[in-house]
């Protein structure tokens, strides 16, 4: 079993001192990975490299949860990344250790809070959309203006003078968009003609 420390620096904390001192209370690390503020989009993540190299029963120790995540949801994702490798995570400030029942209990509590937050956001969004519709406000992107001569094209298609694909192409629209807009304006497909009886 290998033991790894992880330190992440950001704009507020540019030196490893404070986090290193916290990790020193544990000591005995095989390696300590340090992520510094990214310089450009291609900056490599030491966290990603550390997780990719984990073996079963390895231990990753961080000073606090905000060193590996900026939200509870992202924290749970980071924990899942470590556990997917069969390894364990210890977060010193929050007292979370995935090897212990107490640590796993804390994780379940965090999972519940994230789920409650997600469901609450979803419910508020749906309520907001419903209220907007009740007040007559349009939801989504504004409709595009109809092409010039669109009604004439729809009429010609509805009366069977031109084909469906020809009408859509003449309008500069995809077939599904053409059909939807034509139907909104009250134009229906031409009635199929029965063959003359002998």
N, C-alpha and C positions, 0 to 999 in steps of 0.2 A: 504494500500500500504506500503510495506516494502522497506527500503533503505539499500543497501549493498555496501560496499567498497571492492575493490579487489586490492591486491598488489602482484606482482611477483618479486622475487629476482633472480639474476643470478650470474655468476662468477665475473662480473664487479661491481655489487652492492650487498653487503652482509647485509646492514642495511636498515631497513624500513623507516628511517628518512625522506629522500627527498620525497618519494611517500606519506608518511603519512602527511607531511606538505601540500602537494597539496590537499589531500583529506580533510584536516581540513578546507580548504576554503569553503567547502560545509557543512560538519558537519552533525550531527543528524542521524548517521548510526545505524541501528539495529544490524549490525555485520560487521566486516571487516575480510575478508578471506585473508590468506597469503600463497603463494606458495614459498617454498624455493628450492634451487637447488636440483634436484632429487638425491637420494642416492640409486641407484639400480633400476632395471627395474620395481619393484613392488611399487615404491613410489606413494602414492595416490595424485591425483590432487585436490586441493581445488577448482579450477575453475570448474571442472566437478561436484563436490558436490554442489557448489553454484548454478550452472545452473539447476541441477536436482531438487533443492528445490524451484525454483522460482514459484511465483504465478502471475496471470494476474495483470498488472499494477505495479508490483514491479520495482524498479530501481536499476541498477548496475552502479557504478561509478568507473572508472579507471583513473589513472593519464595520461597515454598516450597509443596510439595504440600498441606500441611495447611491452607493458606489457601483452597483451593477444595474440599476434601473432608475428611471425617472417617474415611474408610476407603479401602482400595485399590480396592474395587469402585466406590465413588462417584467416586474420582479418575478411573478409566477412563471412567466415564459423562461426566464433565466434559470430558475430552479428546475424547471422541466428539462432544459437543455443538459444540465449537470446530471440529473437523475436518469435521463435517457442513456447516458454512457455507463450507468451502473455505479456512479460515483456519488459523493455526499457533499453537502454545502453547510458551512457554519458561518453565521452572521453574528459577530460579537456584540454590537450595541443592542440589537433587538433580541438576543438570546435564542436565535433560531438555529437548530442543529437537526438536519434531516435524519440523523442516526438515532435520535431519541424520540420516544412517544410524545414528550412535551413539544418538541420542535415540529413534529408532524401535526400535532393538534393546532399549533399557531398557524401553520400553513393552511389547514382546513378553514380556520376562521378568516384568513385573508381571502381565500377562494370564495367564501360565502359573501364577504363584503364586496368583492369585485363583481360577483354575479348580481347582487342587489343593485349596485350602481349601474351596471349594464342594463338590467331590466327597467330600472327607473328612467334612464335616459331614453330607452326605446318607448316606454309608455308616454313620457312627456313629448317626444317627437310626434307620436301618433295623435295625441291630444291636440297638439299645435296644428297639425295638418287638418284635423277634423274641424277645429275652430275656424281656420282660414277658409275652408270650403264653405262652412255655414255662413260666413260673412261675405261670400262671393269672391274672395280673392283667388286668383289663378295660382296653381301650384306647378312648379317646374319651369322649364324654359318657355319664353314667349313663343307663340306660334309664328311660323314663317309666313310671309305674305304669299297669297296664291299667285301662281304664274299668270302672265297676261293671257287672256283667252281661255282660262281653265274651265269656266262654265260651258263655253261652246264645245270644248273638247269632250267634257263629260256628257253633254247632251248627244253629241255624235256617237259616242260609245254606247250610251244607254239606249239609243234608237237603233243600234246595230249597224251604223254606217261605217264605223271603223272598229278594229279589234282592240282587245284589252291592252295587250303589250304595246301596240301602236299608240294608243291614247296615253299610256304612262310615259312612253318615250317622248311624245310630243309635248308633254307637260314638264319633262325634265325631272321626273320623280321615279323612285323605285315603285314597283308594282304594288307592294303592300301599302305604301304611303298614298299612292294614287287612289286605291280602292277605299281606304279609310276616309280620305278627304271628300271623295265623290259621294260616299254614303252619308257623311255629315251634312252635305248640301242637298240630300234627297235624291240623288241619282242612283238608280238601281241597275244591275246588269240587264242586258237585253233579254227578253223572253225567248226561249228556244222555240223555233217554229216547227210545228209538226209537219212531216212530209205529206204532200197531197195524197188523198186516198184515190184509188182507182175506181 
